[in-house]
Amino acid sequence: KAIRPKKRHYYPNSGKEHKYAPNLLKRHFNPVKINTHWVGDITYLKTYQGWSYLACVLDLASKEIVGYALSQTPDAKLANEALLDAVNRQQPNTRKLMFHSDQGIQYSAKIFRDKLALLNITQSMSRRGNCWDNAVMEWFFRSLKTERLNNITFINHLSVVDEVESYIRFYNYKRRHSSIEYMTPHQKYNKLTNVA
């Protein structure tokens, strides 16, 4: 089942020279423009054949999942793939974009920081050990697990991919949120796009 295990996870090949960015977001979770404030995180899901790892990118203005990636290895490459998925889908003005995450080694790794710098994206990080600094992303993962994944026994990585992608489509296009006027994230995205 997709429950949070007590087992410690080993995160290989995340890159050297880990550095941490300041908390620039400061819990400003409701910006008025899309593609200006993204948050990201990684969670893990158990299968009979091992662990699967999901990295997501969420737009704080619309609460829409704008990018994601799944892998059987929780390294900085996974974080990069989710970021690039979001950039390719959204085509944002990256000079006006902030990316916020926790201080996980995938996000503090040199290869991830270099990717943000190459794209001219400003990096922000939660304070150490403070999950509330990235509460919106944490809330999405909790919803994913309690509403869909916790009641499923996964055979392998591919079965995780199918369910995660199905839930993200549901979340973006059908799940309404009180924090965005009881619209779906995609409806909120369209509204903000029209305003812009």
C-alpha positions as CSV (number, residue, x, y, z in Angstrom):
1,K,0.0,0.0,0.0
2,A,1.1,3.6,-0.5
3,I,1.8,4.3,3.1
4,R,4.7,6.3,4.5
5,P,7.1,3.8,5.7
6,K,9.5,4.1,8.6
7,K,12.4,2.8,6.6
8,R,15.0,5.4,5.7
9,H,15.6,6.0,2.0
10,Y,19.0,6.1,0.4
11,Y,19.2,8.9,-2.2
12,P,22.1,8.1,-4.5
13,N,23.9,10.2,-7.1
14,S,22.3,13.5,-6.1
15,G,25.4,15.5,-7.0
16,K,28.1,17.2,-4.9
17,E,28.5,20.6,-3.4
18,H,25.0,20.8,-1.8
19,K,24.0,24.4,-1.0
20,Y,20.8,25.8,0.4
21,A,18.8,28.8,-0.8
22,P,17.1,31.3,1.5
23,N,13.3,31.1,2.1
24,L,12.2,33.8,-0.3
25,L,8.6,32.4,-0.5
26,K,7.9,33.0,3.2
27,R,4.6,31.2,3.0
28,H,3.1,33.5,0.4
29,F,0.9,30.7,-1.0
30,N,-1.6,32.7,-3.0
31,P,0.1,34.8,-5.7
32,V,-2.2,36.4,-8.2
33,K,-0.3,35.5,-11.4
34,I,0.3,32.1,-12.8
35,N,3.9,30.9,-13.5
36,T,5.5,33.2,-11.0
37,H,5.6,30.9,-8.0
38,W,6.1,27.1,-8.3
39,V,6.6,24.6,-5.5
40,G,8.1,21.2,-5.7
41,D,8.7,18.1,-3.7
42,I,9.3,14.3,-3.9
43,T,7.4,11.5,-2.3
44,Y,7.7,7.7,-2.3
45,L,5.3,4.8,-2.9
46,K,5.8,1.2,-2.1
47,T,5.3,-1.7,-4.6
48,Y,5.9,-5.4,-4.4
49,Q,9.0,-4.9,-6.5
50,G,10.5,-2.0,-4.6
51,W,9.9,1.8,-4.3
52,S,8.7,4.3,-6.8
53,Y,9.3,8.0,-6.4
54,L,7.2,10.9,-7.6
55,A,8.4,14.5,-8.1
56,C,5.8,17.2,-8.7
57,V,5.7,20.9,-9.5
58,L,2.7,22.9,-8.5
59,D,1.7,26.4,-9.5
60,L,0.7,28.3,-6.4
61,A,-1.7,30.7,-8.2
62,S,-3.8,28.0,-9.8
63,K,-2.9,25.1,-7.5
64,E,-2.5,23.1,-10.7
65,I,0.1,20.3,-11.0
66,V,2.1,21.8,-14.0
67,G,4.8,19.1,-14.1
68,Y,5.8,15.8,-12.7
69,A,8.1,12.8,-13.1
70,L,8.2,9.3,-11.8
71,S,11.3,7.1,-11.3
72,Q,12.6,4.1,-9.4
73,T,15.6,6.2,-8.3
74,P,15.1,9.3,-6.1
75,D,18.0,11.4,-7.3
76,A,18.4,15.0,-8.6
77,K,17.7,13.8,-12.1
78,L,14.1,13.1,-11.0
79,A,13.8,16.6,-9.7
80,N,15.2,18.0,-12.9
81,E,12.8,15.9,-15.1
82,A,9.8,17.3,-13.2
83,L,11.0,20.8,-13.5
84,L,11.7,20.5,-17.2
85,D,8.3,18.9,-17.7
86,A,6.7,22.0,-16.1
87,V,8.8,24.4,-18.1
88,N,8.0,22.6,-21.4
89,R,4.3,22.5,-20.6
90,Q,3.9,26.1,-19.4
91,Q,6.6,28.0,-21.3
92,P,6.9,30.6,-18.5
93,N,8.9,33.8,-18.4
94,T,11.5,32.1,-16.2
95,R,13.1,35.5,-15.2
96,K,9.9,36.2,-13.3
97,L,9.6,32.7,-11.8
98,M,10.5,31.4,-8.3
99,F,10.9,27.7,-7.5
100,H,10.4,26.7,-3.9
101,S,11.2,23.4,-2.3
102,D,12.4,21.8,1.0
103,Q,16.1,21.3,1.6
104,G,16.1,17.8,0.2
105,I,19.3,16.7,-1.4
106,Q,17.7,16.5,-4.8
107,Y,17.0,20.2,-4.7
108,S,20.2,21.3,-3.1
109,A,22.3,19.2,-5.5
110,K,24.6,21.1,-7.8
111,I,23.0,19.7,-11.0
112,F,19.6,20.9,-9.9
113,R,20.8,24.3,-8.9
114,D,22.7,24.6,-12.1
115,K,19.5,23.8,-14.1
116,L,17.6,26.6,-12.3
117,A,20.5,29.0,-12.9
118,L,20.6,28.1,-16.6
119,L,16.8,28.8,-16.9
120,N,17.1,32.0,-14.9
121,I,14.7,30.7,-12.2
122,T,15.1,32.0,-8.7
123,Q,15.5,29.3,-6.1
124,S,13.8,29.4,-2.6
125,M,13.9,26.8,0.1
126,S,12.0,26.0,3.3
127,R,13.7,26.5,6.6
128,R,15.4,23.3,7.8
129,G,12.9,20.8,9.2
130,N,9.9,23.2,8.7
131,C,7.3,21.3,6.5
132,W,4.8,24.2,6.8
133,D,7.0,26.3,4.6
134,N,6.0,24.0,1.7
135,A,2.5,23.2,3.0
136,V,0.7,23.4,-0.3
137,M,2.9,20.7,-1.9
138,E,2.6,18.6,1.2
139,W,-1.2,18.9,1.1
140,F,-1.2,17.7,-2.5
141,F,0.7,14.6,-1.6
142,R,-1.5,13.9,1.3
143,S,-4.6,14.2,-0.9
144,L,-3.0,11.9,-3.5
145,K,-2.4,9.2,-1.0
146,T,-5.6,9.4,1.1
147,E,-8.0,9.9,-1.8
148,R,-6.4,7.4,-4.2
149,L,-3.3,5.5,-3.4
150,N,-3.5,4.3,0.2
151,N,-6.2,1.7,-0.7
152,I,-4.2,0.2,-3.6
153,T,-1.6,-2.5,-3.5
154,F,0.9,-1.9,-6.3
155,I,2.5,-4.8,-8.2
156,N,5.3,-2.8,-9.9
157,H,6.4,0.7,-10.9
158,L,4.2,0.8,-14.0
159,S,1.1,0.3,-11.9
160,V,2.1,3.3,-9.8
161,V,2.6,5.4,-12.9
162,D,-0.9,4.6,-14.2
163,E,-2.6,5.5,-10.9
164,V,-0.6,8.7,-10.3
165,E,-1.2,10.0,-13.8
166,S,-4.9,9.2,-13.4
167,Y,-5.1,11.1,-10.1
168,I,-3.2,14.1,-11.4
169,R,-5.7,14.4,-14.3
170,F,-8.6,14.2,-11.8
171,Y,-7.0,16.7,-9.5
172,N,-6.3,19.3,-12.2
173,Y,-9.6,19.0,-14.1
174,K,-12.2,17.8,-11.6
175,R,-11.3,18.3,-8.0
176,R,-12.6,21.6,-6.7
177,H,-10.8,23.6,-4.0
178,S,-12.1,26.0,-1.4
179,S,-8.8,28.0,-1.6
180,I,-9.5,28.9,-5.2
181,E,-13.2,29.8,-5.1
182,Y,-14.3,26.2,-5.4
183,M,-12.9,25.9,-8.9
184,T,-10.8,23.2,-10.2
185,P,-7.1,24.1,-10.7
186,H,-7.5,24.1,-14.4
187,Q,-10.5,26.4,-14.2
188,K,-8.5,28.7,-12.0
189,Y,-5.6,28.6,-14.5
190,N,-7.9,29.6,-17.3
191,K,-9.4,32.4,-15.3
192,L,-6.0,33.8,-14.4
193,T,-4.8,33.4,-18.0
194,N,-7.8,35.4,-19.2
195,V,-7.1,38.1,-16.6
196,A,-3.5,38.3,-17.7
